[in-house]
Amino acid sequence: MPSAAALRLEIERTLEHRFPAALTPAPKTIYEVAPTGVAAVDALLEGGLPVGAISEVTGPESSGRTSLTLAFLAQRTEAGQVCAWVDVGDAFDPESAAASGVSLKQLLWVRCRNESGLAQAKPWTRLDQALRATDLLLQAGGFAAIVLDLGDMEPAHAMRIPLATWFRFRQAADRTRCSLVVLGKTSYAQSSAAVVLESAPFQPESVGGTVWRGCMFEARRGRQRFTPQLASARKPPTSAWSATAAWEAKRPA
Amino acid sequence: MSSELYACVHAAEFPAQALLRLRTDLQEQPIAVLDGPVLQETVCSLNRHASRRGAVLGMMRLEAEGISGLQLLQRSAEVETAAHAVLLECAARFSPRIEEASHGTACALVLDIAGTELLFGPPEKLAERLREEMAAAGFRVSVAVSANFHAARIKAEATRGITIIPAGEEARALEKLPIDSLALTEEHRETFALWGIRTLGELAALPEVELVKRLGAAASDWRALAHGSARHTFQPIEPTFALKEFYDFETPVEQLDSLLFIGARMIDCLVARAVGRALSLASLTIYIGLEGGRVHPLAIHPAVPSMDRKFLLKLLQLEMGAHPPLAAVVSLTLTAEAGQSSKMQLGLFAPQTPEPSRLDVTLARLKAIVGEDRVGTPVLEDTHRPGSFRMESFVVDVKPATPKAERPRMALRRVRPPHPIQVVLHTMKPVAFRDGNNRFEITAAYGPWKTSGCWWSQDGWDTEEWDVLAASHNGEAFGSLLILDRLRNEWRLEAFYD
């Protein structure tokens, strides 16, 4: 009676001309990930956001995109790494970042400006500045995470970013081992994004109707290049997480 | 064997050499340098190409302008001072004992090189290296080495290239040189001409006593000089180490490229001088002299001292691009502060951070794109004023991080500048607000949170903050921060919760 190993070898040899290594599982590449600091999201993403790739955190206003991204930066700066925030709409709030645990000394903030000075001016100048700044930062290397904040940008405008630009960013991020996080209302990088995390509208939590103490958010995995979604799954994997207000004190156990 | 040994470095036509040192494009052109009061300017120095065209020293400006192709430059004392410092700096690499022996428009330095054989090899090798070093700094010099101070000085002045005078053969080395090599008065020169004495050898052959009887005590010194046996007490100078370069443009320059062309050469020289002392450039200060007498200062402070000329030139280019001079440029001065060469011990497990020199260039480029004050690190102000912070320069300073929040915190997205809104109140609570054309219904309002401060000064504040949950007409819900400015009695949309 031949052993199972010998039998498998014999079958593989027979099928070799049609299926190389038919019964041997393909080696799995382990991609490096960095935790976001939110356990539910880390479980959803199987460890965190990928390193050396583009991740997109999308959703409407008040869907927890910024809170999640700041939690991710807090993890990176806590590990002694340097991060950058390219701010198209000049919306970054240093107080929120500090409250989230981001070490501001390790954060480079690039504030794009509207040269015309008009609030209603077209965003092309700011968008162009942001893309050039991101390009420079990616080329410089050494940044563990770069956030390209397109959160206030209308999708009609941000969708005009050429795919070639995203492809270039992807290559540069891969080469410099940088996590490029794109914050937007919808997904823009398309096939260049390794992960798309969709944030859903929130459920506020309050105490006695007088104090707003936090929010419940929902995160949905829209796309994950390195972990293909099973065709049988009807709905994308989802998880809920919560963020507390900056004034919410730690409750005694 | 004599224990004394001197090397004389002689840079002839120093005013021209000093001007051409930084202008490599003009070095193969006929150049004459003019000096003197306006309308009485005469040629005080020229290069060999100008001599071939027929230019001579003492020629008036009008005559010089008649020579085709001859470029006329104005003599600059500051340029010569900077060039002299560079010459001295180069010479100091071979010997700490240097005596100044400049004469007329030439610059001459005599180095005491006794005992340097172990460092630089025999005198021939030292002279070659000395000449190469000077050539790298932009000077064409002649070098003479002798055991006699004056023999080395006279021979270097009278000949080109390298001359090594063996000990005891000074008289033979000098005998064919013209008697004009000595600093004689016109009267004595005529006397020697009448006697038929034309070379130093002929002067040295005259009997000393008879010579002194006829021409006085000074004649004994001339004879000793001509014989190569004059005694000298060495008087070393103390060169001060100052990294400074200066260039005076003959015509006002408006294009940055032209400035950078000279700036690059100046940086080269500064780096070479710093490297000669095992130092790097910690900072560069640029003073751009403008038409009308104003000075446009610029400063470059690399994160770590650097000796990379390309990197420093890039920073200079970006700084000049960010702060261009507002008038034509007439002079350029670069001063540098020396610093210790950067040493960094990298660790295998240390977190990856941006390389300091690349980061400097990246930051300068970012500033050129978005503006000087819009790139940096946010630093929270020590105040209770909401949303108060300042921008500081970004420096990679990785230290143990502050304790991070245990749970994710709700973040704000600021609206800059805050948007004025009209708010509808009901029982003192906001129930709706209008932002331009859109109306938002408030489903929940938490507040008011009152803050005030600095009431004693002009920039005081007194506000009521409301955290509201609002919904637009199409059902999109969001959380935002509304502020009632009680001093101006106006409502503003300050931020969104996200």
Chai-1 contact restraints between the chains, C-beta under 6 A:
chainA,res_idxA,chainB,res_idxB,connection_type,confidence,min_distance_angstrom,max_distance_angstrom,comment,restraint_id
A,V38,B,P408,contact,1.0,0.0,6.0,A-B,restraint_1
A,E61,B,F478,contact,1.0,0.0,6.0,A-B,restraint_2
A,E61,B,F496,contact,1.0,0.0,6.0,A-B,restraint_3
A,E61,B,D498,contact,1.0,0.0,6.0,A-B,restraint_4
A,S62,B,F478,contact,1.0,0.0,6.0,A-B,restraint_5
A,S62,B,G479,contact,1.0,0.0,6.0,A-B,restraint_6
A,S62,B,Y497,contact,1.0,0.0,6.0,A-B,restraint_7
A,S62,B,D498,contact,1.0,0.0,6.0,A-B,restraint_8
A,R65,B,D498,contact,1.0,0.0,6.0,A-B,restraint_9
A,T66,B,A411,contact,1.0,0.0,6.0,A-B,restraint_10
A,T66,B,R413,contact,1.0,0.0,6.0,A-B,restraint_11
A,T66,B,D498,contact,1.0,0.0,6.0,A-B,restraint_12
A,S67,B,P408,contact,1.0,0.0,6.0,A-B,restraint_13
A,S67,B,M410,contact,1.0,0.0,6.0,A-B,restraint_14
A,S67,B,A411,contact,1.0,0.0,6.0,A-B,restraint_15
A,L70,B,A411,contact,1.0,0.0,6.0,A-B,restraint_16
A,A71,B,P408,contact,1.0,0.0,6.0,A-B,restraint_17
A,A74,B,K404,contact,1.0,0.0,6.0,A-B,restraint_18
A,T77,B,A401,contact,1.0,0.0,6.0,A-B,restraint_19
A,E78,B,A401,contact,1.0,0.0,6.0,A-B,restraint_20
A,E78,B,K404,contact,1.0,0.0,6.0,A-B,restraint_21
A,G80,B,P351,contact,1.0,0.0,6.0,A-B,restraint_22
A,G80,B,V398,contact,1.0,0.0,6.0,A-B,restraint_23
A,Q81,B,P351,contact,1.0,0.0,6.0,A-B,restraint_24
A,V82,B,T353,contact,1.0,0.0,6.0,A-B,restraint_25
A,V82,B,V396,contact,1.0,0.0,6.0,A-B,restraint_26
A,D90,B,R416,contact,1.0,0.0,6.0,A-B,restraint_27
A,A91,B,R413,contact,1.0,0.0,6.0,A-B,restraint_28
A,A91,B,R414,contact,1.0,0.0,6.0,A-B,restraint_29
A,D93,B,L412,contact,1.0,0.0,6.0,A-B,restraint_30
A,D93,B,R414,contact,1.0,0.0,6.0,A-B,restraint_31
A,P94,B,P378,contact,1.0,0.0,6.0,A-B,restraint_32
A,P94,B,L380,contact,1.0,0.0,6.0,A-B,restraint_33
A,P94,B,F389,contact,1.0,0.0,6.0,A-B,restraint_34
A,S96,B,A411,contact,1.0,0.0,6.0,A-B,restraint_35
A,S96,B,L412,contact,1.0,0.0,6.0,A-B,restraint_36
A,A99,B,R409,contact,1.0,0.0,6.0,A-B,restraint_37
A,S100,B,A405,contact,1.0,0.0,6.0,A-B,restraint_38
A,S100,B,R409,contact,1.0,0.0,6.0,A-B,restraint_39
A,G101,B,K404,contact,1.0,0.0,6.0,A-B,restraint_40
A,G101,B,A405,contact,1.0,0.0,6.0,A-B,restraint_41
A,S103,B,A401,contact,1.0,0.0,6.0,A-B,restraint_42
A,S103,B,T402,contact,1.0,0.0,6.0,A-B,restraint_43
A,L104,B,P378,contact,1.0,0.0,6.0,A-B,restraint_44
A,K105,B,T377,contact,1.0,0.0,6.0,A-B,restraint_45
A,K105,B,D397,contact,1.0,0.0,6.0,A-B,restraint_46
A,L108,B,F394,contact,1.0,0.0,6.0,A-B,restraint_47
A,W109,B,P378,contact,1.0,0.0,6.0,A-B,restraint_48
A,V110,B,L366,contact,1.0,0.0,6.0,A-B,restraint_49
A,V110,B,V375,contact,1.0,0.0,6.0,A-B,restraint_50
A,R111,B,R374,contact,1.0,0.0,6.0,A-B,restraint_51
A,C112,B,V370,contact,1.0,0.0,6.0,A-B,restraint_52
A,R113,B,V370,contact,1.0,0.0,6.0,A-B,restraint_53
A,R113,B,G371,contact,1.0,0.0,6.0,A-B,restraint_54
A,R113,B,R374,contact,1.0,0.0,6.0,A-B,restraint_55
A,Q129,B,I369,contact,1.0,0.0,6.0,A-B,restraint_56
A,Q129,B,V370,contact,1.0,0.0,6.0,A-B,restraint_57
A,R132,B,I369,contact,1.0,0.0,6.0,A-B,restraint_58
A,A133,B,L366,contact,1.0,0.0,6.0,A-B,restraint_59
A,A133,B,I369,contact,1.0,0.0,6.0,A-B,restraint_60
A,L136,B,T362,contact,1.0,0.0,6.0,A-B,restraint_61
A,L136,B,R365,contact,1.0,0.0,6.0,A-B,restraint_62
A,A140,B,P354,contact,1.0,0.0,6.0,A-B,restraint_63
A,A140,B,R358,contact,1.0,0.0,6.0,A-B,restraint_64
A,A140,B,T362,contact,1.0,0.0,6.0,A-B,restraint_65
A,G142,B,Q352,contact,1.0,0.0,6.0,A-B,restraint_66
A,G142,B,T353,contact,1.0,0.0,6.0,A-B,restraint_67
A,G142,B,P354,contact,1.0,0.0,6.0,A-B,restraint_68
A,P204,B,L469,contact,1.0,0.0,6.0,A-B,restraint_69
A,W212,B,Y446,contact,1.0,0.0,6.0,A-B,restraint_70
A,W212,B,D467,contact,1.0,0.0,6.0,A-B,restraint_71
A,C215,B,M410,contact,1.0,0.0,6.0,A-B,restraint_72
A,A243,B,P408,contact,1.0,0.0,6.0,A-B,restraint_73
A,A243,B,R409,contact,1.0,0.0,6.0,A-B,restraint_74
A,A243,B,M410,contact,1.0,0.0,6.0,A-B,restraint_75
A,T244,B,R407,contact,1.0,0.0,6.0,A-B,restraint_76
A,A245,B,M410,contact,1.0,0.0,6.0,A-B,restraint_77
A,A246,B,R409,contact,1.0,0.0,6.0,A-B,restraint_78
